[in-house]
């Protein structure tokens, strides 16, 4: 890495400015958690907030630059399918509430409302990414499930930026295993970890449950980052690089097979996504699925095809180590 300078791509900076309708300014960060095995994050703000914490490590604290940036934490029923009222409907309603200056369950609010010209970045982990695909792909009267159970159109209008970390855009091979649709040995192990509840069933990699089957391209670009730190290299039960739960083909919203084998050198570029538009690569991080949302592992970050890092003035070659020690929460904090 000697003699080489790594910076964020100019195109990304321009995209941020265009999305916000102005120069990049301090946004209000809105956090959307992932799948749950109980309803605690729906009924308890503390549980929703703690989703982003691991001991002294706090994703929200780091992403907001030690709470200097305003934020709002969403809580929804993560045991329900991504498209239901208590999941997508609740998330849509809470995002609109946040943009109206209403406080979350912990009393935190965006200091500038949408009417006042505020900008809003949505940070979604895991199933939270699937929920955002559904909302932003059903925000227009021409979409198959327009405003199905919430103000999707207002979310699309008011969101300045959406970033997903370990997003299950094409489902999870981990969910396949839990629902006895994967490798026999993997399924045998998985059923001791989790049951195939309704949310998990709708997070399988099968086309019959894919969000792209029931939604159009997102109204706002969804920026993608994924983890490549499984237990031992790539997980035996997932194809290609993965974070131990979600495979690269899904986290990077690739077209074609949801279980294709990808790594940092060949993961789908921005022209080969699950929709013709609306998805763009950021980078890959040496994080597992939990690290991606709790700021507990500051490790390497690598460039991916059509990602945002530039090396000595040109786009970094895929798989180049662009940061030697940086969490995803820290990464988000340097984008504004």
C-alpha positions as CSV (number, residue, x, y, z in Angstrom):
1,X,0.0,0.0,0.0
2,X,3.0,2.2,0.1
3,X,2.9,5.2,-2.2
4,X,-0.7,4.7,-3.1
5,X,-3.5,7.0,-1.9
6,X,-7.0,5.7,-1.4
7,X,-9.9,8.2,-1.7
8,X,-13.7,7.9,-2.2
9,X,-14.7,8.1,-5.9
10,X,-15.7,11.5,-7.2
11,X,-18.7,10.0,-8.9
12,X,-20.1,8.9,-5.5
13,X,-19.7,12.4,-4.2
14,X,-21.5,13.7,-7.2
15,X,-24.2,11.1,-6.7
16,X,-24.7,12.2,-3.1
17,X,-25.0,15.8,-4.1
18,X,-27.5,14.9,-6.8
19,X,-29.6,12.7,-4.5
20,X,-29.7,15.4,-1.8
21,X,-30.3,18.1,-4.3
22,X,-27.4,20.1,-2.9
23,X,-23.8,19.8,-1.8
24,X,-23.2,17.0,0.5
25,X,-24.3,18.1,4.0
26,X,-24.8,16.6,7.3
27,X,-27.8,14.2,7.0
28,X,-30.1,12.7,9.6
29,X,-29.3,9.0,9.8
30,X,-32.2,6.6,10.0
31,X,-31.3,3.0,11.1
32,X,-33.4,0.0,10.0
33,X,-32.5,-3.3,11.6
34,X,-32.6,-6.8,10.2
35,X,-34.5,-10.0,10.9
36,X,-35.4,-11.1,14.5
37,X,-36.4,-14.3,16.2
38,X,-38.8,-12.4,18.5
39,X,-40.8,-9.2,18.5
40,X,-38.7,-7.3,21.0
41,X,-37.4,-4.7,18.5
42,X,-41.1,-3.9,17.6
43,X,-42.3,-3.6,21.2
44,X,-39.2,-2.2,22.8
45,X,-37.1,0.8,21.7
46,X,-34.3,-0.4,23.9
47,X,-34.1,-3.7,22.0
48,X,-34.2,-1.9,18.6
49,X,-31.4,0.4,19.8
50,X,-29.3,-2.5,21.2
51,X,-29.5,-4.3,17.9
52,X,-26.7,-1.9,16.8
53,X,-24.5,-2.4,20.0
54,X,-22.0,-5.0,21.1
55,X,-20.6,-4.2,24.5
56,X,-18.7,-1.0,24.2
57,X,-19.0,-1.0,20.4
58,X,-21.9,1.0,19.0
59,X,-22.6,1.3,15.3
60,X,-24.9,4.3,15.8
61,X,-22.4,6.2,17.9
62,X,-19.6,5.7,15.3
63,X,-21.8,6.4,12.3
64,X,-23.0,9.6,13.8
65,X,-19.6,10.8,14.8
66,X,-20.1,10.3,18.5
67,X,-23.7,11.4,18.3
68,X,-22.8,14.7,16.6
69,X,-25.2,13.8,13.8
70,X,-28.9,13.6,14.4
71,X,-30.4,10.1,14.1
72,X,-33.6,8.1,14.4
73,X,-33.7,4.3,15.2
74,X,-36.6,2.4,13.6
75,X,-38.1,-0.7,15.3
76,X,-40.3,-3.1,13.4
77,X,-41.5,-6.7,13.7
78,X,-38.6,-8.6,12.3
79,X,-40.3,-11.9,12.6
80,X,-42.8,-11.1,9.9
81,X,-42.3,-11.2,6.1
82,X,-40.6,-8.1,4.7
83,X,-43.7,-7.0,2.9
84,X,-46.2,-7.1,5.8
85,X,-47.8,-4.2,7.7
86,X,-45.7,-4.7,10.9
87,X,-42.5,-4.8,8.8
88,X,-42.5,-2.7,5.6
89,X,-45.6,-0.8,6.7
90,X,-44.1,0.1,10.1
91,X,-40.7,1.0,8.6
92,X,-42.3,3.3,6.0
93,X,-44.4,5.0,8.6
94,X,-41.5,5.5,11.0
95,X,-39.3,6.9,8.2
96,X,-41.9,9.5,7.4
97,X,-42.3,10.3,11.1
98,X,-38.6,10.8,11.3
99,X,-38.6,13.2,8.3
100,X,-41.4,15.1,10.0
101,X,-39.2,15.7,13.1
102,X,-41.0,13.2,15.4
103,X,-38.8,11.6,18.0
104,X,-38.0,7.8,18.0
105,X,-38.7,5.8,21.2
106,X,-35.5,7.1,22.8
107,X,-36.3,10.7,22.2
108,X,-33.9,11.2,19.3
109,X,-35.1,13.2,16.3
110,X,-33.9,14.7,13.0
111,X,-33.2,18.3,13.7
112,X,-34.4,19.5,10.3
113,X,-37.6,18.2,8.8
114,X,-38.2,17.4,5.2
115,X,-40.3,20.6,4.9
116,X,-37.3,22.5,6.2
117,X,-35.0,21.0,3.6
118,X,-33.5,18.2,5.7
119,X,-31.6,15.3,4.2
120,X,-32.1,11.7,5.3
121,X,-29.9,8.7,4.9
122,X,-31.4,5.3,5.6
123,X,-28.9,2.7,6.9
124,X,-30.3,-0.8,6.6
125,X,-28.8,-4.1,7.7
126,X,-29.7,-7.6,6.5
127,X,-33.5,-8.0,6.1
128,X,-33.7,-4.2,6.5
129,X,-32.3,-4.0,2.9
130,X,-35.1,-6.3,1.6
131,X,-37.7,-4.1,3.3
132,X,-36.2,-1.0,1.6
133,X,-36.2,-2.8,-1.8
134,X,-39.9,-3.5,-1.3
135,X,-40.8,0.0,-0.2
136,X,-38.7,1.9,-2.9
137,X,-39.8,-0.5,-5.6
138,X,-43.5,0.0,-4.8
139,X,-43.6,3.8,-4.5
140,X,-45.3,4.6,-7.8
141,X,-48.8,4.0,-9.1
142,X,-47.2,1.9,-11.9
143,X,-45.5,-0.5,-9.4
144,X,-47.1,-3.9,-8.7
145,X,-47.8,-3.2,-5.0
146,X,-48.0,0.6,-4.8
147,X,-48.3,1.9,-1.2
148,X,-49.3,-1.6,-0.2
149,X,-49.5,-0.9,3.6
150,X,-47.8,2.4,4.1
151,X,-46.6,5.8,2.6
152,X,-44.0,4.3,0.3
153,X,-44.3,7.2,-2.1
154,X,-43.3,9.6,0.7
155,X,-40.4,7.5,1.7
156,X,-39.1,7.5,-1.9
157,X,-39.6,11.3,-2.1
158,X,-37.9,12.1,1.2
159,X,-35.0,9.6,1.3
160,X,-31.8,11.2,0.2
161,X,-29.6,8.1,0.4
162,X,-30.0,4.4,1.2
163,X,-27.0,2.3,2.2
164,X,-27.3,-1.4,3.0
165,X,-24.8,-3.5,4.8
166,X,-25.1,-7.3,4.4
167,X,-28.5,-6.7,2.7
168,X,-30.5,-9.8,1.8
169,X,-31.6,-8.4,-1.5
170,X,-31.7,-11.8,-3.2
171,X,-32.4,-13.8,-0.1
172,X,-30.0,-15.9,2.0
173,X,-28.7,-19.4,1.5
174,X,-28.7,-19.5,5.3
175,X,-32.5,-19.2,5.2
176,X,-32.5,-21.9,2.6
177,X,-30.8,-24.2,5.0
178,X,-33.1,-23.3,7.9
179,X,-36.1,-24.1,5.7
180,X,-34.7,-27.4,4.6
181,X,-34.0,-26.3,1.1
182,X,-30.3,-26.4,1.1
183,X,-27.5,-28.9,1.6
184,X,-28.7,-31.7,3.8
185,X,-25.9,-31.3,6.3
186,X,-26.3,-27.6,6.4
187,X,-30.0,-27.9,7.0
188,X,-29.4,-30.4,9.8
189,X,-27.1,-27.9,11.5
190,X,-29.3,-24.9,10.8
191,X,-32.5,-26.2,12.4
192,X,-30.7,-26.3,15.7
193,X,-30.0,-22.6,15.4
194,X,-33.3,-21.2,14.2
195,X,-36.7,-22.2,13.0
196,X,-38.2,-21.5,9.5
197,X,-40.5,-18.8,10.7
198,X,-42.5,-16.6,8.3
199,X,-39.7,-14.0,7.9
200,X,-37.1,-16.6,7.2
201,X,-39.4,-18.3,4.7
202,X,-39.6,-15.1,2.7
203,X,-35.8,-14.6,2.9
204,X,-35.0,-17.7,0.9
205,X,-33.1,-17.4,-2.3
206,X,-36.0,-18.9,-4.3
207,X,-37.5,-16.7,-7.0
208,X,-41.0,-17.3,-5.6
209,X,-40.2,-15.1,-2.6
210,X,-37.7,-12.7,-4.2
211,X,-38.6,-9.0,-3.6
212,X,-37.7,-8.3,-7.3
213,X,-40.7,-10.6,-8.2
214,X,-43.1,-8.2,-6.4
215,X,-41.5,-4.8,-6.9
216,X,-39.9,-2.7,-9.6
217,X,-36.5,-1.0,-9.6
218,X,-35.9,1.2,-6.5
219,X,-36.9,4.8,-6.8
220,X,-33.6,5.9,-5.1
221,X,-30.3,4.2,-5.6
222,X,-29.5,1.6,-3.0
223,X,-25.7,1.6,-2.3
224,X,-24.3,-1.8,-1.4
225,X,-21.6,-3.0,1.0
226,X,-21.1,-6.6,2.1
227,X,-19.0,-8.7,4.5
228,X,-16.5,-11.4,3.4
229,X,-15.5,-12.7,6.8
230,X,-17.2,-15.9,7.4
231,X,-16.1,-18.5,10.0
232,X,-13.3,-20.1,7.8
233,X,-12.9,-18.3,4.5
234,X,-16.1,-18.7,2.6
235,X,-18.8,-20.6,4.5
236,X,-19.3,-24.2,3.5
237,X,-23.0,-23.7,3.3
238,X,-22.9,-20.5,1.2
239,X,-21.5,-20.0,-2.3
240,X,-18.6,-17.6,-2.8
241,X,-17.7,-14.9,-0.4
242,X,-20.2,-14.3,2.4
243,X,-20.6,-12.9,5.9
244,X,-21.7,-16.2,7.4
245,X,-25.4,-15.5,6.7
246,X,-25.8,-13.8,3.3
247,X,-23.8,-14.6,0.2
248,X,-22.3,-11.9,-2.1
249,X,-24.8,-12.6,-4.9
250,X,-27.5,-11.4,-2.6
251,X,-25.7,-8.6,-0.7
252,X,-24.6,-7.1,-4.0
253,X,-28.1,-7.5,-5.5
254,X,-26.8,-9.5,-8.5
255,X,-28.9,-10.5,-11.5
256,X,-28.9,-14.2,-12.5
257,X,-28.7,-16.9,-9.9
258,X,-29.1,-15.8,-6.3
259,X,-26.6,-18.5,-5.3
260,X,-23.9,-17.7,-7.8
261,X,-20.3,-17.8,-6.4
262,X,-18.7,-14.4,-6.3
263,X,-15.7,-12.8,-4.6
264,X,-14.2,-9.3,-4.5
265,X,-12.6,-9.7,-7.9
266,X,-15.8,-10.7,-9.9
267,X,-18.9,-9.8,-8.0
268,X,-21.5,-8.3,-10.3
269,X,-20.9,-4.7,-11.4
270,X,-23.5,-1.9,-11.5
271,X,-24.7,-3.0,-14.9
272,X,-25.7,-6.5,-13.7
273,X,-28.1,-6.0,-10.8
274,X,-31.4,-7.6,-9.9
275,X,-33.1,-4.6,-11.5
276,X,-32.1,-2.6,-14.5
277,X,-31.4,0.4,-12.3
278,X,-31.3,1.4,-8.6
279,X,-28.4,-0.5,-7.2
280,X,-24.7,0.5,-6.9
281,X,-21.6,-1.1,-5.3
282,X,-19.6,0.5,-2.5
283,X,-17.1,-2.0,-1.2
284,X,-16.5,-5.2,0.7
285,X,-15.4,-5.5,4.3
286,X,-13.8,-8.2,6.4
287,X,-16.8,-8.4,8.7
288,X,-19.3,-11.1,9.5
289,X,-23.0,-10.6,9.6
290,X,-23.0,-9.3,13.2
291,X,-19.9,-7.1,12.7
292,X,-21.7,-5.3,10.0
293,X,-24.2,-3.9,12.4
294,X,-22.4,-3.6,15.8
295,X,-19.0,-1.8,14.9
296,X,-17.0,-4.5,16.7
297,X,-14.4,-5.5,14.1
298,X,-12.2,-2.8,12.5
299,X,-10.6,-4.7,9.7
300,X,-9.7,-4.5,6.0
301,X,-11.9,-3.1,3.3
302,X,-11.5,-4.1,-0.3
303,X,-12.5,-2.6,-3.6
304,X,-15.1,-4.4,-5.7
305,X,-16.0,-3.9,-9.4
306,X,-17.6,-0.5,-10.1
307,X,-17.0,0.4,-6.4
308,X,-16.3,3.8,-5.1
309,X,-12.6,3.8,-4.1
310,X,-10.0,5.4,-6.3
311,X,-6.3,4.7,-6.2
312,X,-3.9,7.4,-7.4
313,X,-6.7,9.0,-9.3
314,X,-8.2,6.0,-11.0
315,X,-10.7,3.4,-9.9
316,X,-9.0,0.8,-7.7
317,X,-8.6,-2.7,-9.1
318,X,-11.1,-5.1,-7.6
319,X,-9.8,-6.8,-4.4
320,X,-7.4,-4.0,-3.7
321,X,-7.1,-3.4,0.1
322,X,-8.3,0.2,0.4
323,X,-8.4,0.4,4.2
324,X,-6.4,-1.6,6.6
325,X,-8.7,-1.0,9.6
326,X,-12.1,0.5,9.2
327,X,-15.6,-0.7,10.3
328,X,-18.7,-0.1,8.2
329,X,-20.0,2.3,10.7
330,X,-16.8,4.3,10.4
331,X,-17.0,4.0,6.6
332,X,-20.4,5.6,6.7
333,X,-19.2,8.4,8.9
334,X,-16.6,9.5,6.3
335,X,-19.2,9.8,3.5
336,X,-20.6,13.1,4.8
